[in-house]
Amino acid sequence: MTETATRTRTPWYRRVWTAVSLLILIAVVEYIVLPKLALARESLHRVEQLNLSWVVTAVLLEAASLVCYSLFTRALVAHQHVNFFWILRSDLTGYGVSHVVPGGAATATALRFRLLVSGGARPTDVTATVTAEAIASPLALVLVAWLTSIPAVALREATPAYLTMFLIGLIALVGGLLAVRQRSRIERLSARVLQATLDRLPDRIRPWISSVTHRLRDLLADREVRKAFLIWATLNWLLDAAVLWTFLAAYGYVMHPVPLLLAYCAANLAAVIPLTPGGIGVVEGIAVSTLIGYDVPAQTALLAVLSWRLIQFWAPVPIAGLTYLSLRAQGARPKN
């Protein structure tokens, strides 16, 4: 019994992380979310005055954002000839599931993996695709934040936050350029590290890990994949940010795109830390507070953020149920 308890005991660092996450979440809810909810009750009458055309525009922009993400997925699995409509429905299913189930992204990734494989993609290719997207999507957001910091430094006061973001991005860019110039040397080093890692893994999973890593390497070396990253992964974020801008305009505040993107990137980068599913509560609190810091009226900022999250976060949940049912009804496609 003691041996079993030892094997199943949660590692100490996970317990520490859980405790820290809980404390951060409580602080966010107490000092950011709850005060905003009181303000929201005072502002609900403005929702009734919202022009329907603004809502339709926001829905279309969010739909375009989700389509761009699936176009990026298609670029990564292009050689598998998986039907784009199947990819789109698989992505929508995973996106919606990640917002409501325990385990969030991990559970959604497993479901999306199974759906893409059922759509005709090879398991190793899907694993490499999911891994590449997990790296590329946040990287695209960081790229947007850094590019936005350039005009922010030039057009607004060069605050320490702007300068820090700009310098970090500049260092990363220089490092990336150096890595490209020294690619052969880095590849040899990576190969040695990979081989040393594989030698320490159980024999039964070495071939699978090796296949996935080589497929991931091939993906990242593909010029079309890099182009898809710059276009579709970046547009995915920019169109979603446009939804937030649309709701700000709908509630009467036309915001300059530079501070809007900075607020948007700050909120979504905070959501990368898995405190809550999809960053719920964290994204709203940081986005509203940052917008208010950019002189957006408090009621307008709150209503715009809540409206944006309603379209971006909650609307895909019932859609995910419908897309999952449609995929199950269609059944698995024959693999190439």
Summary of the structure (lengths in Angstrom):
residues: 336
radius of gyration: 21.9
end to end distance: 48.7
largest distance: 65.8
contacts: 1026
relative contact order: 0.15
helix: 84%
strand: 0%
